[in-house]
């Protein structure tokens, strides 16, 4: 698709990094403030979508297809599944919060709550890659492209 | 409060009907957005900020993706049913609406009063969430610790839907472009 005018390009250039940072913040503070992996992942995907819509995808199409968004999605889901499986490896139940049992951490601090921030991180990666690959499929992909 | 909720629900139903009936796909998608954003206000009114954040972000991004897809392909809704098929669609739709209404009236008459749940397990989550998991956000403590299975299922559903989308839309194996 074609890009938009200079005004849209300038504004989206300014906005996209802040949206990306807000997404990372929402993912990392998911166990302290409202939000979490899902909302933060969608924000991260939204910053990429904003840049591509503003600048057009004709010149960078092959690079975008080489980013392997679906591979990132698989990695995110696999990490989440492994965190769930960790409890079985340590000899307790499925989805046991094994880190909290050993080192609970201070409540209301960033490094607390055991595997919950790690799960949020995995879900954030998965959701961002999933929504971005849906965007690639619906709006960028042409006949003959491989993804 | 309750009147605002009912007004918003009526707005959502109207938006869904317009989205179904409009011949132009672009106006259909935009009126689907009415549905989602009204649902965001409903979540805010019943004090669920987590759900409201997720709903408004997902709604915006899906609207943008759908509009980009429509601008790339076509504006016209080309699906149409004739004759016996139309009759079948309408008849089955009306029958299922009637069954759903009858069952849901029966179910809703047995629910507890609005806003006053009698769920004992929820009180345990509220009391023990912070000491047991250490997460200050009680929603994160529930969806990733107490009810982690559900979230794993949701992530798997998202993964499966993306795999289906990629498999349908990637056009490998087509002879002629």
Interface residues (C-beta under 8 A of the other chain):
Chain A: X1 X26 X30 X31 X32 X33 X34 X35 X36 X38 X39 X42 X43 X45 X46 X49 X53 X70 X73 X74 X76 X77 X80 X81 X84 X94 X95 X97 X100 X104 X105 X107 X108 X112 X113 X114 X115 X116 X119 X120 X123 X126 X127 X130 X131 X133 X134 X135 X137 X138 X139 X141 X143 X144 X145 X146 X147
Chain B: X49 X50 X53 X54 X57 X58 X60 X61 X64 X65 X66 X68 X69 X71 X72 X130 X132 X133 X134 X135 X136 X137 X139 X140 X141 X143 X144 X145 X148 X149 X151 X152 X155 X156 X158 X159 X161 X162 X163 X165 X166 X169 X170 X171 X172 X174 X177
